[in-house]
Amino acid sequence: MRPAARLAAGVLLSCMLAPAHAGPPPSPRPSADAARGTARANKLHECGRLRAAIVEAERAERRPRSAMMEGIQQDLFSLRQRFRKLGCQVPAPK
């Protein structure tokens, strides 16, 4: 499997199959503020992983082999689609 595809698949699976946190189960009745904070932290964590995966897939797209180009573009499309769906923000240039 291509490195970009492996990274993309891993990110997508981890986003869909397992929550970003792997700690103990939440308390029986978390406050609304705590739930919002956890959800926001999970979203930010996933956005960071997606951003890294998109950068890697874009690098792979720039050095294509004709047989791999379609798969790379499909991976990149899936990552960008999830990134936008979450409402992730692109960091300001430094």
C-alpha positions as a printed NumPy array, in Angstrom:
array([[  0.   ,   0.   ,   0.   ],
       [  1.273,   3.497,  -0.83 ],
       [  2.498,   5.508,   2.175],
       [ -0.049,   8.284,   1.524],
       [ -2.858,   5.754,   1.146],
       [ -1.798,   3.963,   4.341],
       [ -1.742,   7.262,   6.227],
       [ -5.078,   8.358,   4.777],
       [ -6.69 ,   5.01 ,   5.534],
       [ -5.358,   5.057,   9.081],
       [ -6.626,   8.566,   9.725],
       [-10.036,   7.87 ,   8.248],
       [-10.434,   4.619,  10.173],
       [ -9.318,   6.141,  13.442],
       [-11.754,   9.011,  12.929],
       [-14.673,   6.736,  12.17 ],
       [-14.08 ,   3.649,  14.32 ],
       [-12.6  ,   4.952,  17.547],
       [-12.964,   8.183,  19.451],
       [ -9.917,  10.436,  19.511],
       [ -9.633,   9.963,  23.297],
       [ -8.674,   6.629,  24.75 ],
       [ -9.039,   7.427,  28.434],
       [-11.419,   6.014,  31.009],
       [-15.144,   6.145,  30.298],
       [-16.8  ,   9.467,  31.074],
       [-18.598,  10.067,  34.343],
       [-22.304,   9.145,  34.326],
       [-23.52 ,  12.758,  34.031],
       [-20.909,  15.108,  32.606],
       [-21.855,  18.758,  32.659],
       [-22.772,  20.422,  29.375],
       [-19.594,  22.524,  29.534],
       [-17.424,  19.45 ,  30.05 ],
       [-19.101,  17.645,  27.158],
       [-18.592,  20.65 ,  24.879],
       [-14.953,  20.91 ,  25.944],
       [-14.321,  17.235,  25.258],
       [-16.065,  17.389,  21.895],
       [-14.037,  20.469,  20.945],
       [-10.773,  18.817,  22.021],
       [-11.622,  15.69 ,  20.016],
       [-12.454,  17.808,  16.97 ],
       [ -9.203,  19.786,  17.253],
       [ -7.211,  16.566,  17.603],
       [ -8.863,  15.043,  14.539],
       [ -8.362,  18.275,  12.574],
       [ -4.645,  18.127,  13.366],
       [ -4.387,  14.525,  12.194],
       [ -6.332,  15.329,   9.027],
       [ -4.156,  18.373,   8.322],
       [ -1.007,  16.215,   8.558],
       [ -2.537,  13.519,   6.349],
       [ -3.585,  16.104,   3.744],
       [ -0.058,  17.549,   3.63 ],
       [  1.392,  14.058,   3.133],
       [ -1.163,  13.2  ,   0.424],
       [ -0.431,  16.487,  -1.362],
       [  3.279,  15.63 ,  -1.366],
       [  2.483,  12.235,  -2.845],
       [  0.273,  13.891,  -5.461],
       [  3.171,  16.076,  -6.593],
       [  5.371,  13.025,  -7.29 ],
       [  2.883,  10.823,  -9.076],
       [  3.319,   7.66 , -10.99 ],
       [  0.6  ,   7.473, -13.598],
       [ -0.822,   4.226, -12.19 ],
       [ -1.075,   5.697,  -8.69 ],
       [ -2.428,   9.168,  -9.517],
       [ -6.128,   8.283,  -9.368],
       [ -5.813,   6.557,  -5.985],
       [ -3.798,   9.435,  -4.531],
       [ -6.376,  11.954,  -5.711],
       [ -9.221,   9.861,  -4.254],
       [ -7.418,   9.668,  -0.893],
       [ -6.803,  13.406,  -0.907],
       [-10.435,  14.118,  -1.807],
       [-11.676,  11.939,   1.089],
       [ -9.364,  13.658,   3.566],
       [-10.326,  17.155,   2.409],
       [-14.012,  16.253,   2.474],
       [-13.781,  15.102,   6.12 ],
       [-11.678,  18.193,   6.991],
       [-14.393,  20.497,   5.62 ],
       [-17.22 ,  18.487,   7.195],
       [-15.647,  18.967,  10.622],
       [-15.24 ,  22.684,   9.964],
       [-11.48 ,  22.549,  10.527],
       [ -9.547,  25.761,  10.022],
       [ -6.361,  26.064,   8.008],
       [ -3.727,  27.703,  10.218],
       [ -2.554,  31.173,   9.221],
       [  0.767,  31.225,   7.329],
       [  3.776,  31.925,   9.521]])
